[in-house]
Amino acid sequence: MLEALDQKIARDGLNDSDSKTFEELKGTLKDATRKALGGRIQYVTYSGAAMPPRIMRFFELIDIPLLGSYGSTECGGVTLCGIGENRPGNLGKPFPNVEVRIADDAEILVCGPTVSPGYFHNPAATRGRKKDVFYCAEGSNIYPAFIELQLENEPFIRQAVLLVDHRPFIAALVVPDRRRIAEFLGCADGAVTDIEVHAAVATQIARVNERLEHYERIREFAIVRDDFSAEVRSVNVFQKVKVDRKAVALRYQTVIDEIYSSVGGSSER
């Protein structure tokens, strides 16, 4: 209910009754959350995976700061947000003894005393290689996992898989969150039409596109009714998402062919 009222503020504003309920909910949830976290909590740090914007907003509403941090097994801690700096897409500033640079192809380059000299007795792993990079027809390189994460952080999108490798433009297969769309529209789950689902997803993709470079933007999408199978999209114990691009191409070949052979609207499967 707190989330629904918060969305209503941005959309229409609240009347006196709703405003009172909103403030009471914030107070109740703040007390309950602080108690669940030990009672003396001052802030919460997180790293290892992106924090969904709706969770960020929840902690903002109950006045418990979130501090995002970026790092990796090979680099240790790299960046940290200060109090008041946390927002979607931001993980703060580099630590004082760490240097960070973004390469021309958007790879993050880190230098500092926390960076590992290499994998023990494994020079091949130390040399490494870039994975999961899409090569676009006009020559640009796209990192699909980053854009998929942006999509899945939107409230009306449950899952997303990007399509672009050696293709003329970027497209996506999207599993919508029909329950949330129905809540937003004020109707029962089963009453949401395909047109309404399409329109709701389109607004979310448009919001993501606003944050992307022009060559990263999604031009077309197809709605997938059911969640992707584990063979296509899996999540490991560390909550890292892995998409098997070959399995996607095989499982959804017909849909993908339709997207790229006839540009002009989304399809549903």
N, C-alpha and C positions, 0 to 999 in steps of 0.2 A: 504493500500500500504506500509506503514511503516513496518508492521509486515512481509509482503512478502519479502521486501528488507532485513530485519534483518535476516530472515531465509536463504536468498540467501547468505549472508555473511558467515554464518557458513557452508553452503553447497559448494558453488563455488567461493565465493568472488565477489566483485563488480568491474565493469569497471569504468572509470572516470565519465561517464555520470550518471550512477546509484549512484555513491558515492556523486556526487553533489546533486542529487535529494534527497538522503537519509538525508544529512545534512540540506537541506532546509526544508524538512518535519519535522525533529526534532525541528528546530527553530520555525517553524510556529505553531506546536502543543504545544510546550512549552509555547509560548506566549498566545495561546488561552486557554490553561488549567489554567495557572496562573490567567488570567483575569476572567475566569469562577469561580475560587475559591477566588475571592476578590482582587487579585493583589499583596497581601503581603505575600502569603503563603510561609512558610519555610519548612514544612514537613507535612505529613498526617499520622495520627494514625488510626489503625483499630483493631477490635477484634470481637468476636461473631461468626465468621465463617472463614473458610480458604480463603485466597486470592489466586485466580487462578494465576499460574506462568506467564501467558501471560500478565496479568494486572501489575504484579510486573515488568516485563520486560519493559512495556510501560513507567511506571513512572521512571524507571532507565534510559531509553533512553532520556527522556525529563528533566532529572536532578531534579526531585522532590522526595526527600527521603520518603520512606514508613517505618513506625515504627509499627511492629506487636506486639500485646499484647495478653496474655492468662489470662483468669479468668472465673469465673462462678458466678451465683447468690448466691451460698452458700459460696464461698471463696473470692469474690471480686477480685481485681487485684492480679495476681500471678507472671507473668513475663512481661518483656518489652524489645524490641530490641533497641539498640542504633543506631545512624546514621551510615550507612555503614555495619551494621550487618544483615540486613534483607535479607532473601533468602528463597526459598521454603522449607518447613519442619522445619524452625527455628522460634521460637517466643521469642528469647532472654534469658535473665538471670532472676532468681527470684529477687524480690524486697528485699532490705536489711533486712527487718523484717519478711521475709517469708521463710520457709523451704519447700523444695520439694523433694520427694523421689518416685522412681518408684518401685512398688511392683513386686513380682515374676511373677504375671500374667499380668503385664504391666499397672495395674491401677495406676493413678496419685494420690499420697497422699500428702496433703497440710497441713501445720501447721503454725499458725501465728495469730496475733490479728484481722485480717480481716475475719477469718473463723467464720461462724455463729454457735452458740451453738445448733441450731436445729430449726425445724419448730414449730410455735406457736401452742401449744395444739395438736400436731400431732406426737406422738412418733413413729408411724408406718412409717411415711414419713421420719423422722429423721434417723431411722435405715437404711432405704433404701434397695436397692438391685441392683445388677448389671444386666443390661439389654442388649439384643442384643449381646450375646456372643455365638460363635459357638464352639462346642466341636468336635474336630477332632478324627478320628478313632485311631490315635496313642497316643492320650492323651493330645495334646496341645490345648490351648484355643486361638481362633482368634476373633478379634473385626472387623466384616465385614465393618462397617461404615467407619472406617479409611482407609481401602484398597479401598473401593468404591470411596471415595473422591480423593484418589491418582489417580485412573483411570480417573475420570471425570475432573481432572485438565489437562489431556493430550488433545492436540488440536483436535485429530481425534476421540475422544470418547465423545458423548453427554451424555449418561447415562450408568450406570453399576449396576448390582446386583450380589452379590457374592453367590456362592453355596458351602457349605462345611459341614454343620451341620451333624455330625455322618456319614460323607462320607469318602471314602479312600483318596481323594485328593481335592484340591481347584479348582473350576471352576467358570466361570462367564458368565452371559448373558450381552451382550453389544449392545447398540444402537449406531451405528457409525455416525459421522458427515460427511455425504457424500459431502456436499458443500465444506468443508475445504479440504477433500481428493482430490476432483476434482481440486480445486485451486492449491493445491500442485503439482498435476500431470500435470497441465496446460491444462485441458480439461473441457468440459461442464459437468454439474451435471449428466445428464442422460447417459453420455458416460462411466462413471466409471463402470468397471466390478466387479462382485462379488469376483473374484480372487484378484483384486487390493484392494478392500475394506478389504478383509481378511488379505492381506499382510500388509496394512497400520495399521490396528488395532493390528496385531501381534507385530509390531515394538514398539507400545506404551505400550503394556503389558510387553514386554521385558524390556523396560526402567523402568517401575514401579517395576518389579521383582528385578531389580538390587538394589533397595532401601529397599527391604523387607528382613526379616529374611527368612532362607531357608524353614521353616515350614509355612510361610505366602504366599509363591509364587504361582501364578496361573498357573496351568498345562494345562487346556483346557478352551476353550470358545466357545460360540455359538453367532452368529450374529442375532439380533432381528431387523427387518426392521423398525417398528414403535415405537414411544415413549411408555414407559410404561404407562398404565392407572393410574388414580388417586387412584384406589383401590389397586394398586400394589406399586406405588411410588408417594408420595405426598410431597409438600413443604409448610410449614406453613408461617405465616406472618413474622416470624423472619428468614426466609430463611433456616430453619432447615429441612433437608431431613429425611423422615420417610419411611422405606420400610416394608411392611406387608409381612413377610416371609411365612406365611400360604397361602396368596393369590398368592405369587410367585409359591409355590409348586403346587397349584391347576391349575393356569393358564398355566404354562409351564411344566406340568408333563411329557408330551411326550418328549419334548426337553431334559429335565433333565435326564430322563431315558436313552435316546440315548447317552448322554455324558458319563454316568457312566457305560453303558453296552458295549460300543465300544470305547475304547481309541485309538485315532489315527488321530484326526483332528477336526476342528470346523464344525458346521452345521449352517444353516441359516433358520430363521423363520420370 
